Amino acid sequence: MTIASIIGVGYSAWAIGQFYNQKKILTYIKSLSAYILGMVSFWIFPVLIGTILDLFNKH
């Protein structure tokens, strides 16, 4: 499962990098960082919203 996750992240970064300048390695590094930032924010925001709603429901 870990290997599949790494391959999935790598493939996603490669696919995003294909939309931009394909000849530069910096493009793929930027696409990887954008993908990771997007996934982190995708998981942080629901946790924050859920925590805030739980605090309001307890009072």
Secondary structure as UniProt FT lines:
FT   HELIX           2..17
FT   TURN            18..19
FT   TURN            22..23
FT   HELIX           25..58
//
